[in-house]
Amino acid sequence: LLCREPDTVSSLAPLLGSGGFTDVIIENQPALTTLTRADTRTLRDLRNLTISGSGLQHISADAFLDTPRLSHVNLSSNALQSLSWKTFWHLSLQELILVGNPFNCSCGLRWLQLWLNSSRAELGNQSLLCWEGSVPVPLGSRALHACDPPSVYIEPPEVVLSQGDSINLTCHVSASPAATVKWVVHKEVPEISDWEIVLEISNVSSQLNHKELTCRAENVAGLAEDSVVLNVTFPPVILLLDTAIPRHSWCIPFSVDGNPVPDICWLFNGRTLREGLYIHTFIMEYEHNSTVLHGCLQLNRPTHVNNGNYTLVVKNALGRASRSVQVRFMDNPFSFSPEEPIPVSLSPLGTRNSSLEGPVETTDEHTFGVSVAVALAVFACLSLSVMLILLNKCGRRSKFGINRSAVLAQEDDLAMSLHFMNLGSSPLSSAESKLEGLKSNFIENPQYFCNACVHHVQRRDIVLKWELGEGAFGKVFLAECYNLLPEQEKMLVAVKALKEVTESARLDFQREAELLTVLQHEHIVKFYGVCTEGEPLIMVFEYMKHGDLNRFLR
C-alpha cells in the first residue's frame, strides 16, 4: 500500500481494514497523528511499515501486538516526543528509523539510548537528538540520572522437589525509577509494586515439572526478568494407550510421563514380550519443556498369532503403572484351531464316546470301508505305473514336447519362447518371418501351443513401487501393472528382475517362464507373464500380501 499524495489520510483503520498487506508506505500526511492497535489489527502479514513526513505524535504501547512478522519500521520526520519500549519489545526488528523526531530528553527514552549505543536495529547509524527546552542534544551522550531498567534475580536459582512438596521462591528486584513486579506461571498473577515478592506453591503437581516460573519487573526505562525451572520427581503415569493402527508397520500408540524417565516394557497375554527386529518399542516424540514420551509398539507384518492382550508396564524408582489394550490384526486364516483336538468318529464296539454327537460305526461298516480303501490303493498303483511308462516314452523329447536343438537356433531361443503369439495380418520383418516359420512346430501340438505361450507384458504398463527382497535370481519389487486383466484397469503385482543378463541366465529365465506358464494351480502363486523389452528381464507374479508360506507359517 503506497500513499504519498498529501493530506489524504487522517486515520489508518479505514485504509488498512481489509488487511493482507505486507508493505505499507504512508508519507506527507500531517493530519495523521495517532497509531493504535485498532489500526493494525488486520495486518498479521505486515513486514515493512513506513510512516514518514507526517504528523504522527503518539504510538500506543500495543500498536504492533498483532504484527508479529514486522521487521522494518521507518518513523522518520514525524512529531514524536516520546516512545515506549513496550511498543517494540516483542518484535525481532532489523531496522528502526527514528531520525527527524523532536524527542524530549526524559527517562522514557533510556531504552532507546541503550539500543542506540549497542547499534541494535541499525540505530547506531542514525544521529538521534532529544530536546532540553529549545536545545537539541545528542541522545547517545545525554546523561539520564537515576534512570535504568530494573535488575531481577530469584532464590533459590535451582529447585528439585517431589510431587506434593511445597516451595517458596523469592524474587529480588532493584530498580530506579520504581518498577512493577509480577510472577508469570501459567497465567500472569496480579502486578505488585515492591522490592521483594515471594511465590509460595503448596502441594506441587507433576504438571509443573520442567515448567518455567518467571519473575518480571518493568519500569519506564525497560524490562528485566529471571526464570527458574522446576524439577519435580513423580512416579510414572500412562496418559494414553490405544488400539493398533496400520502405518508403514503396525503401531500400538502410547504416551507416558514420569521423572526420572521410566523404563518401558510389554506383556503379551500376561507373559513378558521379548522385543526384537519385528516387534520393538519406538519413541516417536519428546514434548518440549516436558518429560512426556510419545511412542509406538511397532509390529512388522503381524498375523493372527499376534492377536491378543497387550499390557504396557512403566516403572521408575518412585513407582510403576500398567494399562492393557485388546488388539486384533487379522482373522485366523485356518478353518479350525490347531490347538483343538481333531474329533475321532471310530469307537470300540459296544461303547459310545460321550463327548461326541452322532451314531457309532459298526464292525460291518468298518469292514466295508477297509475294502473300499484297498480297492482305491490298487487303482492308484496301476494309474501310477501307466503314467511312468508314458513319461519314459516321452523322455526323448524336451519338457514341453519340443526338440529344441532341431527347432530353434541359439540366437532365437529366448525370443521365440517368450514371443507373444500375435497372429495378426501386419507385414513381417525378416526376423518375424523366421519366427513365423517356426510356429508350425508349436501348431503340431495345439494343446501345447495354447498352454505354453508365454504372455508378454508391456514395460510401460509396469510401475515399480518399492523393493520387497532379493535372492539368487535377482530382486523382487512390488509394482502396479496396467491392462493385465480385462476386469481391472490396474492391480498390485510382484515382479522378479533378472540380476545379470548372461546367456546362461537368459536360458534359465526362459525355462522358468515356460514351466510357470503351464504350472497353473489354485495353491501355487499365479504367473502372469514376462517383460523382455530392454533390461532387466522381468517376470510378473501375483502379489501375496502375507509373504511366502514358509515365513507365514513360522
Disulfide bonds with the S-S distance in Angstrom:
Cys105-Cys130 1.87
Cys107-Cys147 1.72
Cys171-Cys215 1.75
Cys251-Cys296 1.68
